[in-house]
Every structure is written in structure tokens, then in C-alpha cells.
Amino acid sequence: MERPPTLLIVYHTHTGGTLQMAEAVRQGAQQAQPEVDVRLLHARDAGPQDVLLADGYVFATPENLAAISGLLKDFFDRSYYAALDRINGRPYATLVCAGSDGSNAARQIARIATGWRLKPVAEPLIVCTHAQTPAAIAAPKQLSATALEPCEALGAALASGLYLGIF
């Protein structure tokens, strides 16, 4: 029997916002296509073997100083060359939890994904918390259901696309 398609969600979070986004993707994927194996891994626990075994990806990060988080960068550093030219054409999407913008972190992930020759299947989902003071930036985040709905829909679309062989 052929193995079910696998969606790998790799995330890092400092204040919980990015994890909420990643969990919403997982929930949407599992509800839409229970047949798809959805793996949610913290960036420190994910590596090249996880990348190679997955059929599609979601990369989720907070934006830190206009960049992806250090631990997500570490995941890419550890996984990039081992997966290079072995995952071409696979679908991916990006999640960013940002205080004000998020676009630079999304661009960084897009550049890495371009090197891996992955196929973007959605525009980056950026949730802006508007945290601008040191206390607000460091505070635990609680994202609204409205902010998480697009994440859930993205998970459903990715899982369905993988299951139906569209991606």
C-alpha cells in the first residue's frame, strides 16, 4: 500500500502567535483530509529527513528584527543541502506572525524555497499583531479567530491538493 501524502509544518515561536497559526493550518488540513499525514514540528526538532519524507510544506515564523527567526534559519541551514535537488516542485506556503510588517521574513523564506525549487501555492499569510513596545513584543500573543481562519483554510487547501494529486 502506498503511503499517504505528508504535509510538514515547521515552525518557531517566541510568544505563541506563530504556533497558533501553525496549529490552525494543521487543524484545517486534518479536518479537510484525514488521510493526509500532517506533521507539526518545532524548527529545532525538524531536519533534512523530515523534509525529504514530506510531500508539501508550511514554514511558519515570527518576524524578528525584519527577518525569520534564528531557529527557523537554523532548520534551513541544517536541511538545505541535504534536500537540494531532491524536493523540486513540491508545494509550500509561508506563515509569518509580525509586529508591524512581516514581508521581509516572507521574502527570506521565498528565496530559500526558490533555491529548493519549491512551488508556492499561496501568498504568504502574515498576521500583524501591531506589537510595538518592548513589553508588547515580548508578551504572549492570543490571535483572534478571524486572524486564524485563513490559516485553517490554507491547511485545508494544501491537504486537499496533496491528497488529490493537484500539487
GIRA-V384499 format. One line per field, one symbol per residue. phi: phi as a letter, one per 20 degrees, with the letter a starting at -180 (. if undefined). burial: # if it has 16 or more other C-alpha atoms within 10 Angstrom, else .. A space follows every 50 residues. Layout:
# GIRA-V384499
phi: ???
burial: ???
This chain:
# GIRA-V384499
phi: .ffffdddddccbdcnfffffffffgffffffbgfeedddcfgfeebgff ffeedbccdcbfedlmbfffffffgfgfdgffdgmdcgnfebbcccdceb cnffffffffffffffmedfdafgeddeemfcdgfffefgdcffgffegf ffffgffffffffemfe
burial: ....##########################.##.#########..###.# #..###########.####.###.##..##..#...#.###########. ######..##..#..######..######.......#...#.#...##.# #############...#
